[in-house]
């Protein structure tokens, strides 16, 4: 069942109820006031004392005095499982803070660690002055409760200042409260503060009719222990005079002074009903007890450590009394006790408390009943990441689930998949096959069939996967794995339904295959289900990388939790690919090695192949080690990788690149790359299609087939358009820049997509020849300045700086002497201008490293070695290019960064040369469009002040842009300023009249619409 459709866990509401006070309770104002004062002044208050010391009573009374919204949770032994604990904490808090509802489920679906989920739950309290009381914290004093203690630590550490937390425990429980929780924020109440004074003891004893007891003597011999005073614990032979509850004398007293005074039927009733947190006639009857109403009436007349519920129909034993009764129950006939526990489990099941029922039935040894109950609830246990509980159940129930352990096999498979243990999933599948149960399970459960196929796919067992799919019923889960199997076959996924999120765990499969097919916009888009949001993180990072949003991808990658979804994929494939695109070879190798260890633990051969293919890409693109890359490709193919279509496509692509880089046989490279491209197109797989098609274009050109080479380049461009980004295409043409140059030669139109690509390639500072060494940083806006490799330089004549600016704007940073004369001197060609040009070149050469100096070759001036010219205008153009690939807030952010560069001042301020003026005009036109686009985005985001400022700047630079006037009118209307609306329209009309034009019908109609 899908997590979102699974019924919410049935919580035991009595654990969330504020414990009722005894009918004849004597108020202890001293203790209640003390606790209330401490709670008022401190974020955390510990109340630590032995059972029966009055902890709960004191806190209930203090809570009444404080008047804060109160959330209460009483823990028991089943709550040490961290996921279960979080469910109950959310239920308690959500009773007073509705915004907390659903926080735990969504966070656990996102694979956020339990302790961090506790922090998120605490933060959901917000400004509510909540008083959260957690009673029974001693349950976490055991050694194997580390995860539960971590949850409690996270809850307390991140509780907002408005909230107060009170923890009640019989023993000290170490919690990590973090460095931000100082001693001044924590207070403690112990045995001494809770102990009766003689005056309080006298009042309390009188209230229960014990007037013949000396209160001072009672306090002296019990140490003021509340229960000891009220129940005369000193009469027990085990009691040590002067000791409090820590000596545990109560058991002896309960035996001699209470139970021995009851008839055997009442005693037996108390022992049997000790299994119940609340005893009612109906619940006692469900345990098989006779005449429970009579027994409760009889017990009502006795002085017992119990609280009677409204109408006296039921009772709750004091915790210490119940513990004693349970201990006595365990001494009775084992068969009778097991039968009683079994009936208790059936009762819990009938009440909807399935998890508690499983635990009770397991304790009773009733494995058949426990198995049928576990089938209904183990999925929820896995959903909340309580894997230890699920594993314990699976181990305990194995003998009852034969042959083949088929009844819980579906849950066991999902546990394996959740943990990315595909090796274990394969073993489960094989165990079922040996028992003759695999096909039956696959036919009966679409989820199980999908899980079996998923595991076999990872293990490289394609035929077994196909066998499962042949017997599985169609549904969202099997649609998902059909889509997954399309990565094996050379065809698209069979079912379109598999390409939409179903809201279940199989969303992970859909997300993976979306990514592998290059449906990047679907991967980047926020998913519809919490589980999809959880499992999408690695693929979203990969999609951001593939679309060129490298900074965003890097931030998400570094923020990803080590325990998040699919760490093997995240660090074995996504991380290395990101580092490769960033050009960080050492980090790529480091992340790749880490991921390889994680992949090994999963048993996935497919992940291993992908990791090795990523390494081959690194060797080709960054390390230049062709031999190492080819060896890796041979290894993956020999291991069976070429049986998977998408793996075979990658092998062909990178082997083709290796042949091209090695100047190997062009025909062989073309054959490999043509096969890769055809396979990708047949399967509608476009993730690496731009890369393979660019390499094919290069190979075909080397084969002398220019027309086919151009066609291949166009296929690469079309694939990039489908991806919604040019990043993959740009990475590929950076490997073989001649593809762009040759394609531009064939273009007639001056503004084709290939021209845009060429500009984007220049904006990325990707050069046709060799990698650049020297970096020239030219400031062009506001002032003109030059830095070489980070060092400011000042050529002796200003013309040298203009020479750099001119070359920066020139194709390939090269210009003929005539072009330089035309540009730098407005065409004035005489001996003085030529001499001045020589001086400008000479002085600039002095400022540059010798290896990057300027030289004339055949009348063309260029740099001796490749350099990277990093200019303001280049950065501006690059940011505009990046923004064009984005939408919404991300696009606005990039545009504002670009406009910030231009805010420094005009381009080449004060330079009136024709080329500079022309370039300035181009940039100004870009800026107008950018400001208008940013204004539109700001308006859509309801940032009206920012939108108004941007549109006014755009109109100041181009007052004839009618679309800008319409936006300004909308802003005025949104601000509720009709006068400004009309004034804006009049300004628009006045501006257009300068050109003998009038506002368009659309503008006039907009005015009428906005005035209504």
Residue, then its C-alpha position, 0 to 999 in steps of 0.5 A: x500500500x502506498x504511504x499516502x494511502x495507508x490508514x493513519x496509525x491508531x494511537x492509544x489515546x489514553x497515552x495522550x490524556x492528562x492523568x486524572x487526579x485522585x478523588x481524595x487528592x490533597x493539593x500540595x501548593x508548595x510542590x505545584x508552585x515550585x514546579x510552575x515557577x521552574x517551568x515558567x523560567x526554564x525551557x526544560x524541567x526535569x522531574x526525576x524521582x522514584x515511582x510513587x514520589x508524586x511526580x505526575x501529580x505535581x506536574x498536573x497541578x502545576x500545569x493547571x496553575x500555568x494555564x498554558x496549552x498542554x500536550x501530554x504523552x505517557x511512554x511505555x516500553x513499545x515507544x523506544x522505537x524512534x519512528x513510533x515515538x515520533x508518531x506519538x509525539x506528533x499526535x500529542x503536539x498536534x492536539x494543541x498545534x494543528x500545524x504539527x499534523x503531518x510533519x512526521x509522516x512527510x519528513x520520514x518519507x523524505x528519509x530525514x533521520x529520526x532525530x532531525x524529524x524531532x527537530x522539525x516537529x519541535x519547530x512546528x510548535x512556532x509561537x504557541x506557548x505549549x507545555x509539553x509533558x513527557x512522562x515515563x522517560x525511564x523507558x529510554x534508560x536501557x542500552x538499546x534505546x540510543x535512537x529514542x534518546x536521540x529523538x528526545x534530544x532533538x525535540x528538546x534542543x529545537x523546541x522554540x523559546x515559546x514552548x516549555x518541556x517537562x520530562x518525568x523519569x524514575x532515573x537519570x536519562x542522558x540527553x544531548x541538548x547541544x551547546x545552545x542549551x545552557x544550565x540557565x535554561x534547565x531546571x530539576x526537581x528531585x526526591x527531596x522537593x517532592x517528599x512530604x513534609x510532616x504537615x502535608x503528610x498529616x493532611x494527606x493521611x487524614x484525607x484517606x482516613x488514616x488518622x491513627x498514624x503519626x505523620x512526623x514518624x511516617x515522614x521520618x521512616x519513609x523519607x517523605x516518599x509519598x506512596x510510602x506514607x499513604x500506603x504505610x510502606x514501613x510495615x513491609x519487612x523489606x523496608x529500610x527505615x529512613x529510605x524513600x522509594x528507591x529501596x523499593x519496599x512497596x512490593x512487600x507491603x502490597x503483598x502483605x497489607x493489600x493483596x492478602x486482604x483480598x479474596x482469591x477472585x479479586x486477586x486473580x482479577x487484578x493479576x489478569x487485568x494488569x495487562x490492561x492500561x485501563x480496566x473496564x468490564x468489556x475489556x476484562x471480559x475480552x480477556x476471558x474473565x468471568x463477571x468482571x462487573x462484580x469484581x470491579x464493584x468489589x474492588x471499589x470498596x477497597x483502599x487500592x493504589x488505583x484511579x477510578x474513571x468516571x462513573x466508577x466503571x473502570x480503573x487505572x492502576x498506579x504504575x508501581x502497583x501495575x508493575x507489581x501485579x505484572x511481576x506476580x502474573x509472570x510467576x503463574x502458570x505459563x500456559x495460562x499466561x500465554x493464553x491470557x496474553x494471546x487474548x490481550x493481543x486479539x483485544x488490541x487488534x479489535x481496538x485497532x492497535x495493531x502494532x501493540x497487538x503484534x507485540x503481545x501476540x509474539x510474547x504469547x507465542x501465538x505466531x499465527x495470530x501475530x503473523x496475520x496481524x503483522x501483515x496489516x501493519x508492518x508496512x507502516x512500521x517500515x514507512x516510519x523507518x523503524x527498521x529494527x522493529x520490522x527486522x525483529x518481527x520478520x525473524x520472530x515470525x519466520x517459523x510461522x511463515x512457511x513455506x518460503x516465508x511468503x506472507x511477509x515477503x512483500x514487506x521484506x522486499x520493501x524493507x530491502x529496497x528501502x535500505x537499497x539492499x538489492x542483494x538481499x532482495x534477490x535472495x528473498x526472490x530466490x527463496x520464494x522460487x525454491x518454495x514455488x511461491x514466487x510467481x504466486x506472490x508476483x501475481x497476487x501483489x503488484x507491489x511485490x512483483x514490482x519489488x522483485x523486478x526492481x531487485x532483479x534489474x539491479x542484479x543484472x538478471x534480466x530474464x528473471x525480471x521478465x519472468x516476473x513481469x509476465x505473471x504480474x497484474x497491471x497497475x501503477x507499480x508494475x507500470x513503473x517497473x515496465x518503465x524501468x525495463x525500458x532501460x534494458x530494451x531499445x524502446x520507450x516505456x510501454x505504459x504512459x501511466x508509468x510516467x506520472x507519479x502514483x504517490x507510492x514508493x514506486x515513485x522512486x523508479x519513475x524518477x530514476x527512469x525520468x532522469x535516465x530518459x532525459x525528462x529533466x524538467x519532470x525531475x526538477x519540478x517539485x513532485x506531487x507526493x511526499x515519498x516522491x519528494x524524498x526519493x527525488x533528491x539525488x535525481x533532482x541534483x542530477x537534473x540540475x547538473x544536466x541542465x547547467x544549474x551547477x551552483x544550485x546542484x552543488x549547494x543541494x549536493x553538499x546539503x544532502x544528508x548522508x542518510x538520505x535516499x539512495x546514497x549509493x546513487x548520490x555519491x557513486x554517480x550524481x556527485x562524480x558527474x557534478x564534479x566532472x562538469x565543474x572541472x574538479x578532478x580530485x574531488x570527482x575521484x574522491x567522491x567516486x571512491x566513496x560512492x563505490x563503497x556504498x554501491x558495493x553494499x547494495x549488491x547492484x551491478x547496474x550502479x557499479x556499471x554506471x559508476x565505472x562509466x562515470x569514471x571513464x568520462x572523467x578519464x576522457x574529459x578531465x584526465x586525458x587518459x584514453x587508455x584507462x577509459x577504454x579499459x573501463x569500457x571494455x570491463x563494463x561490456x565484458x561484465x554484461x553491461x551491454x545487455x542493458x540498452x542505456x548502458x550499451x549506449x553510454x559505452x558506445x558514446x564514450x568509446x566513440x569519443x575516445x577514438x576521436x580524441x585518439x585520431x583513430x578510425x573515423x569510420x569505426x567511431x561513426x559506426x559506434x556513435x550512429x548505433x548509440x544515437x539510433x538506440x537513444x532515439x528509438x527509446x526516446x532517451x535524450x539525456x545523453x543524446x546531445x553528446x552522442x549526436x555532437x560526437x557523431x557530427x564530428x566523426x561524420x565530418x572526418x569521414x567526409x560526409x558534411x551533410x550528414x555531419x550537419x544533420x547530426x548536429x541538428x539532431x543534437x540541438x533538437x535533443x537539447x531543446x527537448x531537455x530545456x537546456x543547452x548545457x549537455x550540448x555545450x559540454x559536448x561541443x566544448x570537446x569538439x568545437x569545430x562542430x559549431x564552427x562548421x555548422x555556423x558556416x552552413x547557416x544563412x540567417x544571422x540569428x539562428x539557434x546555432x548563433x545563440x549557441x555560439x554566443x553561449x559557448x563564448x560566454x562560457x569561455x570555451x575556446x576553439x583551440x587549447x585550454x586557456x592559461x592566463x586570465x585577463x579580468x576587464x572591468x568595463x562598467x563605470x570604469x575601465x580597469x585590467x587585472x592579469x591573473x588577479x593582479x591589477x595592471x595599469x598600461x602606460x597608455x589608456x588606448x591599451x585598455x581599449x585594445x583589450x576591450x576591442x579584442x574581447x568583443x572580437x571573434x576568437x579575440x583576434x583582429x586584423x590591423x585594418x579592423x583595429x584602425x577602424x575600431x580604435x581610431x574610427x577609421x583614421x588611417x595615417x602614420x600617427x594612428x599606426x604609431x599609436x596602435x604600435x604603442x598601445x600593443x607594446x604597452x599592453x604586451x608589457x603588462x602581460x605574461x611573456x607567454x600570453x603576449x600579443x603578436x601579429x601573424x599575417x597581419x592579424x593581432x592575437x594572443x601568443x597563447x590562449x587566454x581567458x578574457x573575463x569581461x563585465x560584458x561577457x559576464x552579463x551575457x553569460x548571466x542573460x544566457x543562464x537566465x534564459x534557461x530558467x523560470x520564476x524566482x531562479x530566473x529573477x535572481x540571475x537577472x538581478x545579479x546581471x543588472x547589479x553588474x551594469x549598475x556600476x555605470x555605462x559600458x566603457x564610460x566616456x568612450x565615443x568610438x563607433x564600435x564602443x557606441x554600437x556595443x553600448x547600444x547592444x548592451x543597453x538594449x539587453x538591459x532594457x529587456x532584462x529590466x522589463x523581464x525582471x519587473x514582470x517576474x517581480x510583479x508576478x511574485x507580488x514584489x510591487x516596489x521592486x517591479x515598479x523600480x525596475x520598470x521605471x528604469x526600463x522606461x527611462x532608457x526606452x520610453x517607447x516600449x509599450x509593453x513596459x508602459x502596460x506593466x507600469x499601469x498594472x503595477x499602479x492598479x495593483x497598488x490601488x492608485x488610480x491617479x497613478x494609473x491614469x498618469x502612467x497612461x498619459x505618460x505613455x501617450x506623450x512618449x508615443x506622440x513624439x513618434x507620431x504614434x498613439x497607444x495601441x488598442x491593447x493599451x487603451x483596453x487595459x486602461x478601461x479594464x483596470x479602472x473598472 
